[in-house]
Amino acid sequence: MAKDGKKSEWKEFIWNPRTREFCGRTASSWGLILLFYLAFYIFLAGLFALTMYVMLQTLDDHKPTYQDRLATPGVMIRPKAEQLEITYNAEYTETWEKYVQALNNFLSPYNDSVQDQKNYDCKPDQYFIQEDSGSVTNFPKRSCQFKRSILEECSGIMDRYYGYNLGQPCIIIKLNRVIGLLPGKEGEAPFVTCGAKADDSDKIGQLMYFPANGTFNLMYYPYYGKKAQVNYSQPLVAIKFLNITKNEDVNVECKISANNIPEGSDRDKFAGRISFKLRINSRD
């Protein structure tokens, strides 16, 4: 009897034919509740849309409204390598051809013909400032040519293997893009210096830099952003290792030096510098 009573109560709660109530509420009561929540969520959606609209009005398609950048730009190398370790055997093509292919792919946008077609022949050793004229925006902005032939022996033109087959590999250094960065003052351009870390100073041998002195010419700065400067070509510096010690790990560190860029901190190993391991195996 108790079970039948509870079952009857549940049935009556779900649908009461006498009062015509569903789950304890009449149709008009349910209608008012649904109408309230419908109006409430429409209001929330409208408030969200209005907030997004107002926020989007403050944004610039070509330049970040707020830019919290590092004081010291990051540095990377090409070819890319797992855990920043480049290891190969000069006598075995299959161990180094992936690095050659990676450099070919990376440098293909820097082909002289592509640069002649897309970019501007700038005046060197000075910033290429392109300001807007009042309310008239100067978009798209021009970009300076950086031809791969500038890298000479590390361009892949004079030596299509970039020295890897001879145990004299080329490593390319690039400075990460930072909008508005002016990496030098009083006409002094930033430059790259590389050296051995720890106890490897007697193993690194002689180095050659391309362009000369490993400089990033000032004409490639400032960078105005991907949308504003669609054809921008980052300047590069190539380092060629001429007589590095074979069959041993050599820890190398490359740094960016400039008179207005602070040195990177130990907490960020890519800020203004990069460390990598180079090992060339040989039977000789």
C-alpha positions in Angstrom: 0.0 0.0 0.0 2.8 2.4 0.9 4.5 1.7 -2.4 1.3 2.3 -4.4 0.9 5.6 -2.4 4.3 6.9 -3.3 3.9 5.9 -6.9 0.6 7.7 -7.1 2.2 10.8 -5.5 5.0 10.8 -8.1 2.5 10.4 -11.0 0.4 13.3 -9.6 3.5 15.5 -9.2 4.6 14.9 -12.8 1.1 15.4 -14.2 -1.9 16.4 -12.0 -5.1 16.1 -14.2 -7.3 17.9 -11.6 -5.2 21.1 -11.5 -3.6 20.5 -14.9 -0.1 21.1 -13.4 3.1 19.6 -14.8 5.9 19.1 -12.2 4.0 21.3 -9.8 3.4 24.3 -12.2 0.6 25.3 -14.5 1.2 26.1 -18.2 1.1 29.8 -17.5 3.6 29.5 -14.7 6.0 27.5 -16.9 5.5 30.0 -19.7 6.4 33.0 -17.4 9.6 31.2 -16.2 10.7 30.3 -19.8 9.9 33.9 -20.9 12.0 35.3 -18.0 15.0 33.1 -18.8 14.7 33.8 -22.5 14.8 37.5 -21.9 17.7 37.1 -19.3 19.9 35.1 -21.7 19.1 37.5 -24.6 20.2 40.3 -22.4 23.5 38.5 -21.5 24.2 37.7 -25.2 23.5 41.3 -26.1 25.8 42.6 -23.3 28.6 40.2 -24.4 28.2 41.3 -28.1 28.3 45.0 -27.1 31.4 44.4 -25.0 33.1 42.6 -27.8 32.1 45.3 -30.3 33.5 48.1 -28.0 36.7 46.2 -27.5 37.2 45.5 -31.2 36.9 49.2 -31.9 40.0 49.8 -29.9 42.1 47.3 -31.9 44.3 48.1 -34.8 44.5 45.5 -37.6 48.1 46.2 -38.2 49.6 46.9 -34.8 48.9 45.6 -31.3 47.1 48.1 -29.1 49.0 46.8 -26.1 52.4 45.3 -26.5 54.1 43.6 -23.5 57.4 42.5 -25.2 60.6 41.4 -23.8 63.4 44.0 -23.6 65.7 41.4 -25.2 64.5 39.7 -28.3 64.8 35.9 -28.7 67.3 34.2 -31.0 67.0 31.0 -33.0 69.1 28.9 -35.3 68.6 27.2 -38.6 68.6 24.4 -39.4 66.3 23.3 -36.6 67.5 20.4 -34.6 66.0 18.3 -31.8 67.1 19.7 -28.4 69.4 22.1 -30.3 71.9 19.3 -31.1 73.3 19.1 -34.6 75.2 15.8 -35.1 76.2 14.2 -38.4 79.0 12.2 -40.1 80.6 14.1 -43.0 81.3 10.9 -44.9 77.6 9.8 -44.9 75.3 11.9 -46.9 72.2 10.5 -45.3 73.3 12.0 -41.9 73.5 15.6 -43.1 71.2 15.9 -46.1 68.2 16.8 -43.9 70.1 19.8 -42.6 70.9 20.9 -46.2 67.3 20.5 -47.2 66.1 22.4 -44.2 68.4 25.3 -45.1 67.2 25.2 -48.7 63.6 25.5 -47.6 64.3 28.2 -45.2 66.3 30.3 -47.6 64.0 29.9 -50.6 62.1 33.2 -49.9 65.4 34.9 -49.8 66.3 34.0 -53.4 67.7 37.1 -55.2 65.0 37.0 -57.9 62.2 36.8 -55.2 63.7 39.7 -53.3 64.1 41.8 -56.5 60.5 41.2 -57.3 58.9 41.8 -53.9 61.1 44.1 -51.9 62.7 47.5 -52.0 66.4 48.3 -52.4 66.9 50.4 -49.2 69.7 52.7 -48.1 71.9 50.7 -45.7 73.1 51.7 -42.2 70.0 53.7 -41.2 66.5 52.8 -40.0 63.8 52.5 -42.7 61.1 54.6 -41.0 57.8 54.6 -42.7 55.4 56.9 -40.7 51.8 57.5 -41.5 50.7 60.8 -42.9 48.2 62.2 -40.4 45.0 60.2 -40.7 46.2 58.5 -43.9 47.8 55.1 -43.0 50.8 54.0 -44.9 49.8 50.4 -45.6 51.2 48.1 -46.9 54.6 49.2 -45.9 57.6 48.4 -48.0 60.3 45.9 -46.9 64.0 45.9 -47.6 65.7 43.3 -49.7 67.7 40.6 -47.9 69.2 38.5 -50.7 70.6 35.0 -49.8 73.7 35.9 -51.9 74.6 38.2 -49.0 75.4 35.0 -47.0 78.1 34.1 -49.6 79.6 30.7 -48.7 76.6 30.0 -46.5 74.0 31.0 -49.1 73.7 27.6 -50.8 74.7 29.3 -54.1 78.4 29.0 -54.0 78.3 25.7 -52.1 75.0 23.8 -52.4 75.9 21.6 -49.4 76.6 24.6 -47.0 79.9 23.0 -46.1 78.3 20.0 -44.4 80.0 17.5 -46.7 83.4 19.0 -45.8 82.9 19.1 -42.1 82.6 23.0 -42.3 78.9 23.5 -41.6 77.0 26.7 -41.8 74.5 27.7 -39.0 72.1 30.6 -39.6 71.2 32.9 -36.8 67.9 34.9 -36.8 66.6 37.5 -34.3 62.9 37.1 -33.5 60.6 39.7 -34.9 59.5 42.4 -32.5 57.2 45.2 -33.7 58.7 48.6 -33.4 62.1 47.4 -32.2 65.1 49.7 -32.9 68.0 47.5 -32.0 70.8 50.1 -31.9 71.5 53.7 -31.4 73.9 56.3 -32.8 74.1 54.3 -36.0 75.6 51.2 -34.4 74.0 48.0 -35.7 73.5 44.9 -33.6 75.9 42.0 -34.3 76.4 38.3 -33.5 79.3 36.8 -31.7 79.7 33.1 -31.2 82.1 31.1 -29.0 82.6 27.9 -27.2 81.0 27.3 -23.8 82.7 25.8 -20.7 85.8 23.7 -21.6 85.3 23.6 -25.3 87.2 26.8 -26.3 90.1 24.8 -27.8 87.6 22.7 -29.9 85.6 25.4 -31.8 88.3 26.5 -34.2 88.0 29.4 -36.6 84.7 31.0 -37.5 83.6 33.1 -40.5 80.6 35.4 -40.4 78.3 36.4 -43.2 77.6 39.3 -43.7 80.9 40.6 -42.5 81.2 41.1 -38.8 77.9 39.3 -38.3 75.8 42.4 -38.3 72.1 42.9 -38.7 71.9 46.1 -40.8 69.7 48.9 -39.4 67.7 49.2 -42.6 65.7 46.1 -41.7 64.2 47.9 -38.7 61.7 48.8 -37.4 59.4 45.9 -38.1 55.8 47.0 -38.5 53.9 43.7 -38.2 52.8 40.8 -40.4 49.8 42.6 -41.9 51.4 46.0 -42.3 54.6 44.6 -43.8 53.5 41.5 -45.7 56.8 40.9 -47.6 59.1 41.5 -44.7 62.3 39.4 -44.8 64.1 39.0 -41.5 67.9 39.8 -41.7 70.1 36.8 -41.1 73.6 36.1 -40.0 75.4 32.9 -41.0 78.3 31.4 -39.1 80.7 28.9 -40.8 82.8 26.6 -38.7 86.1 26.1 -40.5 88.0 23.6 -38.4 85.9 22.4 -35.5 87.3 19.4 -33.6 85.9 16.2 -35.0 84.3 13.3 -33.1 83.7 15.5 -30.0 80.7 17.5 -28.7 81.3 21.2 -28.9 78.9 23.4 -27.0 78.4 26.7 -28.8 76.8 30.0 -27.6 75.9 32.8 -29.9 74.9 36.2 -28.5 73.4 39.4 -29.9 75.3 42.5 -29.0 73.8 46.0 -29.3 74.2 49.3 -27.4 70.6 49.5 -26.4 69.5 45.9 -25.9 70.2 44.5 -22.4 71.8 41.1 -22.0 69.4 38.2 -21.5 68.8 36.7 -18.1 69.7 33.2 -17.0 65.9 32.5 -16.6 65.4 32.8 -20.4 68.0 31.0 -22.4 66.7 32.3 -25.7 66.7 36.0 -24.8 69.5 37.6 -26.8 71.4 34.4 -27.1 71.2 30.8 -28.0 73.2 27.7 -27.1 73.5 24.6 -29.2 75.6 21.5 -29.5 77.6 20.7 -32.6 79.2 17.3 -33.3 80.8 16.3 -36.5 81.9 12.6 -36.7 84.6 11.6 -39.1 86.9 8.6 -39.8 89.9 10.9 -40.2 
